[in-house]
Amino acid sequence: MLLQCAREQNIQIETNVWYTGEGLRDYLKAGNHLDILFLDIELFKMTGIEVGDFIRNHMEDREMQIVYISGEPSYAQKLFKTQPMDFLVKPITMQQIEASLQLAVKLIEKNAGKFEFQNGRDYYYIPYGDIIYFESEGRKIKIVTAGAEKEFYGGIRELEKKLSKEFLRIHQSYVINKGHVVWYTYETVKMDDNAILPISKAYRKQVRERLLRG
């Protein structure tokens, strides 16, 4: 189904198949990389959820687009901590595969893009996928990534207009990258750098809806 969709959409892909979670884990531990992973939850020993946890928390890979597959709809909420792109319930249709593949390609392309900003006379570029969140502090905006923090002068409203739908305003001072959310409550979100950020009342409904949609 993937190969057929790729041909019809003129997308060049290379595919691999694994029959156990352990086999996939060992492939990734050897230094190999995947852009998109369609991952069944019900595997023999190591479950799909355990594989997802290994990818996100052991390998610290936040870029791989994971699409979970299961015959049991109740798994959906349990998967949030491993930040899936999608969750497909069997039997899977060609339309679902097509939609997931299109979305994954868009996200990969967006993450490959770079956010440009100026600090003094210097210009900087940061890949969108590396940005965990933006924080407004007076007239300055702080960019938080896993490895560093940068600042530039600007307004958060103007910033919000420039960003893709992967970024979400949660507070008058914060815009987060949904791909770096580990868990959330009605009032807070925890990011994968362990920062816990507040969700203001004005944004709670839309934040919950957009995080649940993925």
Order of alpha helices (4+ residues) and beta strands (2+ residues): alpha-alpha-beta-alpha-beta-beta-alpha-beta-beta-beta-beta-beta-alpha-beta-beta-beta-beta-beta-alpha
